Amino acid sequence: MKTSLILAIVLALILGSLGWRKTHEIDLARNDCDLLEAKARSLGVDAADAITKLRSRPLSIPRPDVKDLIRRMAAFSVKAGELSRVKKPLDRETTREEEDFLAEVLQLQPGEIGELLRALRESPDVDPDGFQEVISDALLLMASEDPKAALEFCADTSGPPINPGFLEQATTMALKHWGMKDPRAALAWVGNDEDRDTTSDTMLRKWEIFDGLATQDSRMAFSLIPEMSENVRQGIAGEVARSAKDDASRTGVLQGLRDYVARNPDSEAVTKETLCGLAVGLSRSRFKEGARWLDEAQLKPGEVEGLLAGFDKVGMMSDIPRWVDRIASQIPEDGARQEALRQAYEAWHQFNPDMADRLAAEIGLSTGH
């Protein structure tokens, strides 16, 4: 059962990437991947390691000769290019042929995948209109297994053009996987030239790296935040906190935040953004699971207040009053609990007065407004 799930995850990550052709297909693929990864965790399968595990499965086809595979994939690009020019989707036979190539590429080592991609880019036999179709699966495989090589391939503008949306997807995947494997090297590769601009490509790339690292070790992600420029630390902290989807990662975020506060006296902005991110993540989780984590987290009063205030970024969903009441219950003394709720209400009211008033009414909070 685990093997079939691993295969499903890999196909969702790789074949699902073909959703770049239509925006709604990307959203569907992302949703499918989230569900598969949640199921994987429940079975003890690490989705990030799925491709490595899949390689160990015995396949019924022989290991391909790289040069022969390059020749056959170049020939396939001609067929794909013809279909592309008349704006026809791949027919059943062509799709099956593409899937067979994927099965062969899965047997290659990362260095061989790089050799394959470079040769196809430089080959005069490759149809430019079919180039992306023929290299897309191999590029995404390389993004997961040899992220640096994949990023260098994406940055090289020589050869036939590749759809910018697909290049961005491959780049994002590579950065996240590099963040999982060697975040310091990934951050060094991205560079520090544009830290002043939080909307710059450099900053967005760093967020992807931290997002990947956070799925592996939230606490370590926080340990790297002090190495970033001061004006971007809180944004990164919030992204790491929002990516926490289970008890272990939320605990890692909380421990990482406490480490950060202990070593950085001027940590108010990072603390606020982190607790807001945790609140957003909690609001998206199953109530029973999130409530269990709250009971086990041994939150400090200031952390409870920060979580409550963080719901100003969540919006008014049906479960929010229950979440607010449950978080506030971590403060045992009634007067202190009511004061924390009133302070949170002031934060909510600044962001969304209507939501704040409705939420206060739902939990029976007297506000004076």
N, C-alpha and C positions, 0 to 999 in steps of 0.2 A: 504493500500500500504506500509506503514512504517513497519508493522508487517512482511510482506513477505520479505522485504528488510533485516530486522534484522535477520530473519531465514537464509537468504542467506549468510549474513556475518558470522554468527556462523558456518554454514556448510562449508564455504570456509576456515575459520580459523581452524576448527577441522578436517573435512573430508579431506580437502586439505592437511592437514599435512601428510596424508598417502603417499604423494608424495616422502617421504624419500626413497621409493623403487627404484625410478629412478630420476636422477638428473634433467632431463628436466621437470619432473612433478612438482618439487619444484619451478622451475622458473615460470611455468604456474600458479601455485597456488598463488605465490607472486604477479604476475601481476593482477590476478583476484581480490585479496584482495585489491590492490591499487585502482582499478577501483570501487570496491564496497564501499570502505571507502570514496572516493571522492563523489560518488553518495549519500552516507549517509549524508555527511556534507551538500550537497545541499538541502537535505530534512529536515535538522535539527535533524538528528539522530546521537547520539554519539556512534560510532562503539565500543569503549572500554567498553561501558555499555550494549552492545547488549545482552550478555548472561543473565544478570539480568532482562532485559526487556522480554526476551524470556520466562523466568520462569513464568512470570505473565500470559502468554497465557493459556487459558483453554485447557487441553489435554484430549483426549478421552480415555486414559488408566488410570487405578487407580495408585495411588502412590505405588511404590514397597516396599515390605519388604526387608530390606537390606540383611538379612541372606539368604533369598530365592533367591535374585538376585545373591549373591555370588555363591550359589550352581549352578544356571543355567549358569552363565558365566564360571564357572570352567568346566562344561560339554561342553560348546561351544568351549573352548580352545582345547579339544581333537579333535573336527572336524577341527578346524583351523590348528592344528598341523599336522594332517594327510595330509592336502592339502599342507602345507609348505614343508613337507619332500619329496613330489613328485614334488615340484616346480610348483604347479598349483595355479592360482589365485582363489580367492573366487568365487564360482558360484553365480547365481542370488539369489537362496534361502538363501545361507549363508550370502550374502551381506545384504539381507533384514533383516535377523535375527540380524546382527550386528547393523543395523540402529535402530531396535527396542530396542536393549540394550541402545543405545545412548539416545533415547527418555526417557527411564526409568531413566538413570543416571542424565539427566537434571533436574529431579524432586527431587534429593537428595540435602541436605545441604552440604556445603564444608566439615564439619567434617565427615559426612557419606561417602563422596567420599574417604576421607583418610582411613577410616575404610575398605571400599571395596577394595582399592588397597593393603593395608597391608595384608588383609586376603587372597587375591588371590596370593600374593607373597609367603605366607607361606603355602598355601594349598597343600597337597599331591595329590589332585585330579586334579590339573592344569597340563596340558601338557606343558613342557618347550618350545617346538617348537611353541606352540600356545599362549604362555603367552603375548608376546608383542601385538599380534593382539587383544587380549581381554582387555588389559588395556590401549591401546593408547589413545582412545577418553577420557576416564575418567581422565587420567593423564593431558591431555591438558586442560580439564575443570578445574582441580584443579590448574593448573599453572596460570590460569586467575583469579581465585577466592580466592585461598589460596596459594600465591606464595611461602611463606616460607616452608610450608608443602611439596609442590611439589619439591622444591630444595632439601630438606632433603631426599625425596624419591629417587630422581635421584642420590644423592650422596651415597646412601646405595647400596653396591655391593652384598648384600646377595640375595639369590633367583635366579630364572632363568635369564639368560643373556638378555640384551636388546641391540638392535643395537645402537652403539655409535652415529651415525648420528641422530637418533631419540631422544636419550637422550640429545644431544646438542640442538636440536630444542626445546624440552620441557624446558630445562634450560634457553635458550634465552627468550622464551615466559614468563617464570616466572619472570625473572629479569626485563623485560620491564614492566610487570604489577605491580611488587612491586615498581619499580621506579615511576609509576603513583600514587600509593597509599601512600607509605611511603618511600621516597628515602633515608632518613637518616638511617632508620633501615636496608634497603637493603645494603647500603654502609658499615655499621657496620658489617653486616653478611659476606660480601665478604672479609673484612679485608684489611690491609695495608702492608702486608709483602713484596709484590713484586712491589711496586711503582717504583723502580729504572728501571725496565725492561718494556718498553712500549709495548712489544709484549707478555708479560706474560699473563697467564690465568686470573690473578687478574685484570689486566688493561683492558682486553677485557670485563670482566664481568662488570666493572665499566662503560665502554662505553655503554653497553646494558641498564644499569640502567638510565644513563643520557639520552639515546635515548627515553626510555619510559617516563621519566619526561618531556622531551622537547615537547612531543606531547600534554601534559597537560598544561605546564607553562614554556615557554622558559626563561622567566625572572628569575623565581625561580631557574632554572637549572644553570644560571650564578651565582646566589648568593651562590651556593655551590662550585663553582670551586676553590675559594681561600682555601678551606679546603683540596684540593688535593695537592700532591707534585708538586713543581714548574716545574719539567721537564715533567709533563704530562698535565699541564693545557691547553696548546695551542692545543694539540690533542683533548681533550674533548671539548673545545670551538668550534673547527672546526666541530666536529661531531654534536654538538647541532645545529650549524648554518645550516649545510647541511640538517638536518631533517626538517627545516622550509618549509612547503609546501603551506602556505596561508598567507594572509595579517597579520592576528592577530599574528601568530607565528613568522613571520619575524619582526614585530614591537616589539614583546617580546624579540627577540634576540638583536635587536638594543638597546632597553632600558636596557637590561641586560648588554650589552657591555659598554654602557655609565656609568652605575652604577659601573662596575668593574674598568674602567679607572679612575673614580673619587676617588676610594678608594685604588687603587694600582698604584703608580707612575711608576713602572717598568712593563708596560703592552704592550709593543710594539709587542712582539711575539704573545700574545693572540689576540690583535687587528688585526694583519695581517692575522692570521689563521681564525678568525671569519669572516672577510670581504671576504676572499677567499671562505669560505663555503657558505656565502650568494650569492656570484656571481655564484657559481656552482648551487645552488638551483634556482636562477632566470633563468639561462639558460635552465633549464628543465621545466619551467612553461610556460603557455600561455603568449605570448608577451603582449597582451592587459591588462591582470590581473597584470603582473609584472610592466608594465609601470604605471599603476594606483597607485600601492604601492610606486613607486619611487616618484611620484608627491606629495604623502601625507606624506612621511617619513621625510621631512625637513632635508635632509642629510647635514652634515657639510662638508666643502671642503676636509678634511683629510679622511672622510668616503667615499666620491666619489672616491678619488684617490685609496683608498684601494680596493674598488669594481672593479675598472678598472684593477688594477694590478692582481686581483684575477682571471681574465680570462685566465691567463697563465696555469691554471689547468683544463680548460674546453675543450680545443681542438678547432679545426676549424670546426664548424658546420655552416650550411647555415644561421642561424639567428644571429650569433655572431656579425658581423659588426653592425647590427641594434641595438643589445643590448648595445654595446660599445658606439655608437653614442647617444643612448637614455640616458645612465647613464651620459655621459659627458655633456649633455645638462643641467644637474642640476647645472653646474657652469655657471652663466650668462655671465661673462666677457670673451670675446673671447681669450685674451692673456693668462689668467689663465687656461682656458679650454684647449688650445693647449699645454700648459706646462704640465698639468695633463696627457694628452694623450701621450706626449713624455716620461714622467716618466714611465707610464704604458707600453709603448712600450719597454723600456729598461728591465723591468721585464719579459715581454713576450719573448724578444730576448734571455735572459739567459736560459730560459726554452726550447724554441722551435723556433730557428731563422727563419725557413721557414714559420711557422705559423704567426710569428710576422710580417714578411715582407708582406705576403699576406693580413693580416688584416690591416696593415698600408695603403696598396694600396687601399683596399676596402673603407676606410673611408677618403682617400685623405690626409693622414698625411705625411708630409715631415720629414724624419728621419735622413738623413745624412749618412746612411749606404750604 
